[in-house]
Amino acid sequence: MTQDSLSKEGGRTAASMLSSVLRVLDAENRLIERADQKAIALLSALGVFMVFFVVYLRVFPINVFTVILLSVYFVVALMAIVSLILTVRPRIRAVEEETGDTDKAPACEPAFFVGICKFPTLSAYREALQDMIKDETSTINVYIRQIFSLARINAAKYKNIQRAVLLVIVALAVELTLVAYLFIYYHAQGAAFLPPLFG
């Protein structure tokens, strides 16, 4: 094989690897979007049910059963809200702290907004981006670091969303139990209807 054919083969391999890395990066970004959409949908559903619940709150009879269930409901609903907020903004440590990869990491990564914002001027950013594009290995390494960071963010997001789903289910089950108890209680008292909610 000649030197020319070897360099062409190496160029094709690097381009193929970059294409694969970009596909993985796109998949990780889509997972982040899905987790955020799930969290927002759950938060909206929980909010709607809480408004409905608060409307009925003033007609609940005060006894041991309702006080226990109301306490459980508010604690679980608060924990669900916290889990959903942590899904949208998960707490993770920097990649360097986990891997000890500080020597290999560039000071500013010109491909992503956090790194871009660290450049003091447009010309400094342009120069760093051109340097990165010239070296395919450097470009691939930048994207691989981003994939690793996104995968850790996704792991944190999905852990929080799973906990949030369980907590929302428990909160809604307690809420429905309380509403069912409310109707049974007033029916046992001989009331044909619930007392007026307003007024």
C-alpha positions as CSV (number, residue, x, y, z in Angstrom):
1,M,0.0,0.0,0.0
2,T,1.2,3.5,-0.8
3,Q,1.4,6.3,1.6
4,D,-1.5,8.1,-0.2
5,S,-3.8,5.1,0.1
6,L,-2.9,4.7,3.8
7,S,-3.7,8.3,4.6
8,K,-7.0,8.1,2.7
9,E,-7.9,5.0,4.7
10,G,-7.0,6.7,7.9
11,G,-9.1,9.8,6.9
12,R,-12.1,7.5,6.2
13,T,-11.7,5.7,9.5
14,A,-11.6,9.1,11.4
15,A,-14.6,10.4,9.5
16,S,-16.5,7.2,10.3
17,M,-15.6,7.4,13.9
18,L,-16.6,11.0,14.1
19,S,-20.0,10.2,12.5
20,S,-20.5,7.4,15.1
21,V,-19.6,9.6,18.0
22,L,-22.0,12.3,16.7
23,R,-24.8,9.8,16.5
24,V,-24.2,8.7,20.1
25,L,-24.1,12.4,21.2
26,D,-27.4,13.0,19.4
27,A,-29.0,10.0,21.2
28,E,-27.8,11.3,24.6
29,N,-29.2,14.8,23.9
30,R,-32.6,13.2,22.9
31,L,-32.6,11.3,26.2
32,I,-32.1,14.5,28.1
33,E,-35.0,16.1,26.3
34,R,-37.3,13.2,27.0
35,A,-36.4,13.2,30.7
36,D,-37.2,16.9,30.9
37,Q,-40.5,16.5,29.0
38,K,-41.5,13.7,31.4
39,A,-40.7,15.8,34.4
40,I,-42.7,18.8,33.2
41,A,-45.7,16.6,32.3
42,L,-45.6,15.0,35.7
43,L,-45.3,18.3,37.5
44,S,-48.2,19.7,35.5
45,A,-50.4,16.7,36.3
46,L,-49.5,16.8,40.0
47,G,-50.3,20.6,40.0
48,V,-53.7,20.0,38.5
49,F,-54.6,17.3,41.0
50,M,-53.3,19.5,43.9
51,V,-55.5,22.4,42.8
52,F,-58.5,20.0,42.7
53,F,-57.5,18.7,46.1
54,V,-57.1,22.1,47.8
55,V,-60.6,23.0,46.6
56,Y,-62.0,20.1,48.7
57,L,-59.6,20.6,51.6
58,R,-62.0,22.9,53.6
59,V,-64.8,20.2,53.7
60,F,-62.6,17.4,55.0
61,P,-63.7,16.3,58.5
62,I,-60.9,16.6,61.1
63,N,-60.2,13.2,62.6
64,V,-57.2,10.9,63.1
65,F,-57.6,9.2,59.7
66,T,-57.8,12.4,57.6
67,V,-55.0,14.1,59.6
68,I,-52.7,11.1,58.9
69,L,-53.6,10.8,55.3
70,L,-53.3,14.6,54.7
71,S,-49.9,14.6,56.4
72,V,-48.7,11.7,54.2
73,Y,-50.1,13.4,51.1
74,F,-48.3,16.7,51.6
75,V,-45.0,15.0,52.5
76,V,-45.1,12.7,49.5
77,A,-46.3,15.5,47.1
78,L,-43.4,17.8,48.4
79,M,-40.9,15.0,47.8
80,A,-42.3,14.4,44.3
81,I,-41.9,18.1,43.5
82,V,-38.3,18.1,44.8
83,S,-37.5,14.9,42.7
84,L,-39.0,16.5,39.6
85,I,-37.0,19.7,40.1
86,L,-33.8,17.6,40.5
87,T,-34.7,15.8,37.2
88,V,-34.8,19.1,35.4
89,R,-31.6,20.3,37.1
90,P,-29.6,17.3,38.4
91,R,-26.7,17.7,40.8
92,I,-23.6,16.1,39.4
93,R,-19.9,16.6,39.9
94,A,-17.5,17.7,37.2
95,V,-16.1,14.9,35.0
96,E,-12.5,15.7,36.1
97,E,-13.4,15.0,39.7
98,E,-14.7,11.5,38.8
99,T,-12.1,10.4,36.3
100,G,-8.9,12.4,37.1
101,D,-8.8,13.4,33.5
102,T,-7.8,17.0,34.1
103,D,-4.5,16.8,32.0
104,K,-6.3,15.5,28.9
105,A,-9.1,18.1,29.1
106,P,-8.7,21.3,27.2
107,A,-9.0,24.5,29.2
108,C,-12.0,25.6,27.0
109,E,-13.9,23.3,24.7
110,P,-15.0,25.4,21.7
111,A,-17.8,23.0,20.6
112,F,-20.2,23.6,23.6
113,F,-21.7,26.6,25.2
114,V,-19.9,26.3,28.6
115,G,-16.5,26.3,26.9
116,I,-17.5,28.9,24.3
117,C,-18.5,31.4,27.1
118,K,-15.0,31.1,28.7
119,F,-13.3,32.7,25.7
120,P,-12.7,36.4,26.3
121,T,-12.9,37.5,22.6
122,L,-14.4,36.3,19.3
123,S,-10.9,36.0,17.7
124,A,-9.7,33.7,20.6
125,Y,-12.7,31.5,20.1
126,R,-12.2,31.4,16.3
127,E,-8.6,30.4,16.7
128,A,-9.4,27.6,19.2
129,L,-12.2,26.3,17.0
130,Q,-10.0,26.2,13.9
131,D,-7.2,24.4,15.9
132,M,-9.8,21.8,17.0
133,I,-11.2,21.3,13.5
134,K,-7.7,20.8,12.0
135,D,-7.0,17.9,14.4
136,E,-9.6,15.1,14.0
137,T,-8.5,13.2,17.1
138,S,-8.9,16.4,19.2
139,T,-12.4,16.9,17.7
140,I,-13.4,13.3,18.5
141,N,-12.0,13.6,22.0
142,V,-14.0,16.8,22.7
143,Y,-17.2,15.0,21.6
144,I,-16.4,11.9,23.6
145,R,-15.9,14.0,26.7
146,Q,-19.3,15.6,26.1
147,I,-21.0,12.2,25.6
148,F,-19.5,11.0,28.9
149,S,-20.8,14.2,30.7
150,L,-24.3,13.8,29.1
151,A,-24.5,10.1,30.0
152,R,-23.8,11.0,33.7
153,I,-26.4,13.8,33.5
154,N,-28.9,11.3,32.0
155,A,-28.2,8.7,34.8
156,A,-29.0,11.4,37.4
157,K,-32.1,12.6,35.6
158,Y,-33.6,9.1,35.1
159,K,-32.8,8.1,38.7
160,N,-34.8,11.2,39.9
161,I,-37.6,10.7,37.4
162,Q,-38.1,7.1,38.5
163,R,-38.4,8.2,42.1
164,A,-40.7,11.1,41.1
165,V,-43.1,8.7,39.2
166,L,-43.4,6.5,42.3
167,L,-44.0,9.5,44.6
168,V,-46.6,11.0,42.2
169,I,-48.4,7.6,42.1
170,V,-48.4,7.4,45.9
171,A,-49.6,11.0,46.2
172,L,-52.5,10.5,43.8
173,A,-53.5,7.2,45.5
174,V,-53.6,9.0,48.9
175,E,-55.6,11.9,47.3
176,L,-58.1,9.6,45.7
177,T,-58.5,7.7,49.0
178,L,-59.2,10.9,50.8
179,V,-61.8,12.0,48.2
180,A,-63.5,8.6,48.4
181,Y,-63.5,8.8,52.2
182,L,-65.0,12.3,52.0
183,F,-68.0,11.1,50.0
184,I,-68.5,8.0,52.2
185,Y,-68.3,10.2,55.4
186,Y,-70.9,12.7,54.2
187,H,-73.2,9.9,52.9
188,A,-73.0,8.1,56.3
189,Q,-74.0,11.4,57.9
190,G,-77.2,11.4,55.8
191,A,-76.1,14.3,53.6
192,A,-77.4,14.0,50.0
193,F,-74.6,16.3,48.8
194,L,-71.3,17.6,50.0
195,P,-71.3,20.8,51.8
196,P,-70.8,23.9,49.5
197,L,-67.1,24.3,48.6
198,F,-67.3,28.1,48.5
199,G,-69.2,30.3,50.9
